[in-house]
Amino acid sequence: MSRPVPTRHLPGLLLLLWPLLLLPPPTAPGPLAGASVQRLGIRGPGGRPGRRPSPSSDSSPARGAGVCKSRPLDLVFIIDSSRSVRPLEFTKVKTFVSRIIDTLDIGAADTRVALVNYASTVKIEFQLNTYSEKQALKQAVARITPLSTGTMSGLAIQTAIEEAFTVEAGARGPTSSIPKVAIIVTDGRPQDQVDEVAAQARASGIELYAVGVDRADMESLKTMASEPLEEHVFYVETYGVIERLSSRFQETFCALDPCVLGTHQCQHVCISDGDGRHHCECSQGYTLNADKKTCSAIDKCALGTHGCEQICVNDRTDSYHCECYEGYTLNADRKTCAAQDKCALGTHGCQHICVNDRTGSYHCECFEGYTLNADKKTCSVRNKCALGTHGCQHICVSDGAASYHCDCFPGYTLNDDKKTCSDIEEARSLISTTDTCSCEATLVFQEKVSSHLQRLNTKLDDILKKLQVHE
């Protein structure tokens, strides 16, 4: 069932990747030589864009055999089966499609293939998610029959965009980085407008390759294809020689550069430069060494962008971490530092007094009368006599930094407590009059006592007499 081609902007992506180098038409100038250019959908390791050399003039399908690995694609064939395509010619087209499929790695995680059959109507023979095995896919291609009416190329392209390249139909989303590839093969002039549909497709990121056969209109092919035209427009004289193009597809989709073959020796990232050339690059945070192969971590601390308040420490993992000076603790932001109370930690080792400094460190001090030793931790007595705590009654004599002894004024003697003093003469008098071991001393003492008692009795008699008089 035919339908008009809408003029609205086309949704979705259609990256049409099919650089084919073919022979020129007999009545037109030969196609422009394909220079070495970047091929759409080819990416180096790490998702970086790479470039692949253009196909050479050698059409041998054996080139690259054993080392070819096709890139994953969402590939849609758009095949003209109008009346002008005879049954035998249509069989040639199907053989051509099958041979291209043979060169690809088919699978849900590799290349997915759909086929749009068109004439004056459009029929999607199978979607991208219909087959995930190469043999089943080729069998489905073999069962396709021509529609045998007009040539509605514009309608076919729009149908592919709106119905084949959708996530529901099996296309992988834009975040997957899988190229969307479409190939249109026709032998006639479109009976509808293709220029606006193709322009909308190209504007939305679609790259279109057009292959013309026999009576195909070259201007229409150029209208559909993307720039540069010499890499997107191809022509063959008859369907009988279209099969030879399969080797061109193998070269287009195969990865033949060192980056893909794994022979590049790049430590991190290999970038294809085309013509079999490549160069190495490093992951973020690394710099390429002089050997142009290996990478060394950039000194992130030296860059001055680390944000560490005190100390930046480079890690082997191409990163860094912040640390603090002694006496500081790293805050929760892992960047700034806060001073520790070293004295409160109890690990300071000060014998007497620990004093916190503003710099997040500490120092030791000593009590009054003590001096800080050379170890800056312990203390020694400066002069114990000067402290005033010696307890000597008369004189304190310093014996050095840590000891002392007591002494007495002249005429005094140091008592047994080694602190107090006694008068020497009083001591002698007391000994001579109170010596109980001396008879003479005893008599003297007794006489003194008797004399005192007599005087006391006399005084008592006088008092009693006075009391009696008053009574």
JOCORWO-V883363 format. One record per pair of residues at least 12 apart in sequence whose C-alpha atoms are under 7 Angstrom apart, sorted by sequence separation. I is the first residue (numbers start at 1). J is the second residue. D is the distance in whole Angstrom. If there is no record, write none. Layout:
i:I j:J d:D
i:I j:J d:D
//
This chain:
i:39 j:51 d:6
i:114 j:126 d:5
i:115 j:127 d:7
i:221 j:233 d:6
i:259 j:271 d:7
i:269 j:281 d:5
i:280 j:292 d:6
i:285 j:297 d:6
i:286 j:298 d:5
i:301 j:313 d:7
i:311 j:323 d:5
i:322 j:334 d:6
i:327 j:339 d:6
i:328 j:340 d:5
i:343 j:355 d:7
i:353 j:365 d:5
i:364 j:376 d:6
i:369 j:381 d:6
i:370 j:382 d:5
i:385 j:397 d:7
i:395 j:407 d:5
i:406 j:418 d:6
i:411 j:423 d:6
i:412 j:424 d:5
i:38 j:51 d:5
i:39 j:52 d:6
i:114 j:127 d:5
i:259 j:272 d:6
i:268 j:281 d:7
i:269 j:282 d:6
i:280 j:293 d:6
i:282 j:295 d:6
i:285 j:298 d:5
i:301 j:314 d:6
i:310 j:323 d:7
i:311 j:324 d:6
i:322 j:335 d:6
i:324 j:337 d:6
i:327 j:340 d:5
i:343 j:356 d:6
i:352 j:365 d:6
i:353 j:366 d:6
i:364 j:377 d:6
i:366 j:379 d:6
i:369 j:382 d:5
i:385 j:398 d:6
i:394 j:407 d:6
i:395 j:408 d:6
i:406 j:419 d:6
i:408 j:421 d:6
i:411 j:424 d:6
i:37 j:51 d:7
i:38 j:52 d:6
i:114 j:128 d:5
i:210 j:224 d:7
i:266 j:280 d:5
i:268 j:282 d:5
i:269 j:283 d:7
i:300 j:314 d:7
i:308 j:322 d:5
i:310 j:324 d:6
i:342 j:356 d:7
i:350 j:364 d:5
i:352 j:366 d:5
i:369 j:383 d:7
i:384 j:398 d:7
i:392 j:406 d:5
i:394 j:408 d:5
i:113 j:128 d:5
i:210 j:225 d:6
i:257 j:272 d:7
i:268 j:283 d:6
i:299 j:314 d:7
i:310 j:325 d:7
i:327 j:342 d:7
i:341 j:356 d:7
i:352 j:367 d:6
i:383 j:398 d:7
i:394 j:409 d:6
i:37 j:53 d:7
i:112 j:128 d:5
i:208 j:224 d:7
i:209 j:225 d:5
i:36 j:53 d:5
i:37 j:54 d:7
i:112 j:129 d:7
i:208 j:225 d:5
i:209 j:226 d:7
i:36 j:54 d:5
i:208 j:226 d:5
i:369 j:387 d:6
i:383 j:401 d:5
i:384 j:402 d:7
i:35 j:54 d:7
i:207 j:226 d:6
i:257 j:276 d:5
i:300 j:319 d:7
i:342 j:361 d:7
i:382 j:401 d:5
i:383 j:402 d:7
i:384 j:403 d:6
i:385 j:404 d:7
i:34 j:54 d:7
i:112 j:132 d:7
i:298 j:318 d:7
i:300 j:320 d:7
i:340 j:360 d:6
i:342 j:362 d:7
i:381 j:401 d:5
i:384 j:404 d:7
i:297 j:318 d:5
i:339 j:360 d:4
i:381 j:402 d:5
i:210 j:232 d:6
i:211 j:233 d:6
i:212 j:234 d:6
i:213 j:235 d:6
i:214 j:236 d:6
i:17 j:40 d:6
i:209 j:232 d:5
i:210 j:233 d:5
i:211 j:234 d:5
i:212 j:235 d:5
i:213 j:236 d:5
i:214 j:237 d:5
i:108 j:132 d:6
i:202 j:226 d:7
i:208 j:232 d:7
i:209 j:233 d:6
i:210 j:234 d:6
i:211 j:235 d:6
i:212 j:236 d:6
i:213 j:237 d:6
i:214 j:238 d:5
i:107 j:132 d:5
i:183 j:208 d:7
i:184 j:209 d:7
i:185 j:210 d:6
i:186 j:211 d:7
i:187 j:212 d:6
i:213 j:238 d:6
i:106 j:132 d:6
i:107 j:133 d:6
i:182 j:208 d:6
i:183 j:209 d:6
i:184 j:210 d:5
i:185 j:211 d:5
i:186 j:212 d:5
i:187 j:213 d:5
i:198 j:224 d:5
i:213 j:239 d:7
i:267 j:293 d:6
i:309 j:335 d:6
i:351 j:377 d:6
i:393 j:419 d:6
i:106 j:133 d:6
i:183 j:210 d:6
i:184 j:211 d:6
i:185 j:212 d:6
i:186 j:213 d:6
i:187 j:214 d:6
i:188 j:215 d:5
i:189 j:216 d:6
i:266 j:293 d:5
i:267 j:294 d:5
i:308 j:335 d:5
i:309 j:336 d:5
i:350 j:377 d:5
i:351 j:378 d:5
i:392 j:419 d:5
i:393 j:420 d:5
i:106 j:134 d:6
i:119 j:147 d:6
i:187 j:215 d:5
i:188 j:216 d:4
i:189 j:217 d:5
i:195 j:223 d:6
i:265 j:293 d:6
i:266 j:294 d:6
i:267 j:295 d:7
i:307 j:335 d:6
i:308 j:336 d:6
i:309 j:337 d:7
i:349 j:377 d:6
i:350 j:378 d:6
i:351 j:379 d:7
i:391 j:419 d:6
i:392 j:420 d:6
i:393 j:421 d:7
i:118 j:147 d:7
i:119 j:148 d:7
i:120 j:149 d:6
i:187 j:216 d:4
i:188 j:217 d:6
i:195 j:224 d:6
i:119 j:149 d:5
i:120 j:150 d:4
i:186 j:216 d:6
i:194 j:224 d:7
i:119 j:150 d:5
i:120 j:151 d:5
i:189 j:220 d:7
i:119 j:151 d:5
i:120 j:152 d:5
i:328 j:360 d:6
i:119 j:152 d:6
i:285 j:318 d:6
i:327 j:360 d:5
i:70 j:104 d:6
i:122 j:156 d:6
i:327 j:361 d:5
i:70 j:105 d:6
i:326 j:361 d:7
i:81 j:117 d:7
i:73 j:110 d:7
i:74 j:111 d:6
i:75 j:112 d:6
i:76 j:113 d:6
i:77 j:114 d:6
i:78 j:115 d:6
i:79 j:116 d:6
i:80 j:117 d:6
i:81 j:118 d:6
i:82 j:119 d:5
i:127 j:164 d:6
i:153 j:190 d:5
i:72 j:110 d:4
i:73 j:111 d:4
i:74 j:112 d:5
i:75 j:113 d:5
i:76 j:114 d:5
i:77 j:115 d:5
i:78 j:116 d:5
i:79 j:117 d:5
i:80 j:118 d:5
i:81 j:119 d:6
i:118 j:156 d:6
i:152 j:190 d:6
i:154 j:192 d:6
i:72 j:111 d:4
i:73 j:112 d:6
i:74 j:113 d:6
i:75 j:114 d:6
i:76 j:115 d:5
i:77 j:116 d:6
i:78 j:117 d:6
i:79 j:118 d:6
i:80 j:119 d:6
i:151 j:190 d:5
i:152 j:191 d:5
i:153 j:192 d:7
i:154 j:193 d:6
i:158 j:197 d:7
i:98 j:138 d:6
i:129 j:169 d:6
i:151 j:191 d:6
i:152 j:192 d:6
i:154 j:194 d:4
i:128 j:169 d:6
i:129 j:170 d:4
i:153 j:194 d:7
i:127 j:169 d:6
i:128 j:170 d:5
i:127 j:170 d:7
i:128 j:171 d:6
i:154 j:197 d:6
i:116 j:160 d:7
i:94 j:141 d:6
i:94 j:142 d:6
i:82 j:146 d:7
i:81 j:146 d:5
i:82 j:147 d:6
i:83 j:148 d:4
i:81 j:147 d:6
i:82 j:148 d:4
i:83 j:149 d:5
i:81 j:148 d:6
i:82 j:149 d:5
i:83 j:150 d:7
i:82 j:150 d:5
i:82 j:151 d:6
i:74 j:171 d:6
i:74 j:178 d:7
i:73 j:178 d:6
i:74 j:179 d:6
i:75 j:180 d:6
i:76 j:181 d:6
i:77 j:182 d:6
i:78 j:183 d:6
i:79 j:184 d:6
i:80 j:185 d:6
i:72 j:178 d:6
i:73 j:179 d:5
i:74 j:180 d:5
i:75 j:181 d:5
i:76 j:182 d:5
i:77 j:183 d:5
i:78 j:184 d:4
i:79 j:185 d:5
i:80 j:186 d:5
i:73 j:180 d:6
i:74 j:181 d:6
i:75 j:182 d:6
i:76 j:183 d:6
i:77 j:184 d:6
i:78 j:185 d:6
i:79 j:186 d:7
i:73 j:181 d:7
i:2 j:120 d:6
i:2 j:121 d:5
i:1 j:121 d:5
i:41 j:179 d:5
i:93 j:239 d:7
i:96 j:242 d:7
i:100 j:246 d:5
i:14 j:161 d:7
i:92 j:239 d:6
i:96 j:243 d:5
i:99 j:246 d:6
i:103 j:250 d:5
i:92 j:240 d:7
i:95 j:243 d:7
i:5 j:154 d:7
i:12 j:161 d:7
i:100 j:249 d:6
i:5 j:155 d:6
i:89 j:239 d:6
i:96 j:246 d:6
i:15 j:179 d:6
i:16 j:180 d:6
i:17 j:181 d:5
i:15 j:180 d:4
i:16 j:181 d:4
i:17 j:182 d:7
i:18 j:183 d:7
i:14 j:180 d:5
i:15 j:181 d:5
i:16 j:182 d:4
i:13 j:180 d:6
i:14 j:181 d:6
i:15 j:182 d:7
i:16 j:183 d:6
i:14 j:182 d:7
i:71 j:253 d:6
i:70 j:253 d:5
i:70 j:254 d:5
i:69 j:254 d:5
i:70 j:255 d:6
i:61 j:247 d:5
i:68 j:254 d:5
i:69 j:255 d:6
i:60 j:247 d:6
i:68 j:255 d:6
i:59 j:247 d:6
i:68 j:256 d:6
i:59 j:248 d:7
i:10 j:200 d:6
i:15 j:205 d:7
i:16 j:206 d:6
i:17 j:207 d:6
i:9 j:200 d:6
i:10 j:201 d:6
i:13 j:204 d:6
i:14 j:205 d:7
i:15 j:206 d:4
i:16 j:207 d:4
i:17 j:208 d:7
i:18 j:209 d:6
i:13 j:205 d:6
i:14 j:206 d:4
i:15 j:207 d:4
i:16 j:208 d:4
i:17 j:209 d:7
i:64 j:256 d:7
i:13 j:206 d:6
i:14 j:207 d:6
i:15 j:208 d:7
i:16 j:209 d:6
i:55 j:248 d:7
i:67 j:261 d:7
i:34 j:230 d:6
i:55 j:251 d:6
i:33 j:230 d:7
i:34 j:231 d:6
i:55 j:252 d:7
i:32 j:230 d:5
i:31 j:230 d:6
i:52 j:257 d:7
i:25 j:235 d:6
i:20 j:231 d:7
i:24 j:235 d:6
i:25 j:236 d:7
i:19 j:231 d:5
i:22 j:234 d:6
i:23 j:235 d:6
i:24 j:236 d:7
i:25 j:237 d:6
i:19 j:232 d:6
i:21 j:234 d:7
i:22 j:235 d:6
i:23 j:236 d:6
i:20 j:234 d:6
i:22 j:236 d:7
i:44 j:259 d:7
i:52 j:272 d:6
i:50 j:271 d:5
i:51 j:272 d:5
i:52 j:273 d:7
i:53 j:274 d:4
i:50 j:272 d:5
i:51 j:273 d:5
i:52 j:274 d:4
i:53 j:275 d:4
i:46 j:269 d:7
i:50 j:273 d:6
i:51 j:274 d:5
i:52 j:275 d:7
i:53 j:276 d:7
i:45 j:269 d:5
i:45 j:270 d:6
i:44 j:270 d:6
i:44 j:271 d:5
i:20 j:248 d:6
i:44 j:272 d:6
i:20 j:249 d:7
i:19 j:252 d:6
i:18 j:252 d:7
i:36 j:274 d:7
i:36 j:275 d:7
//
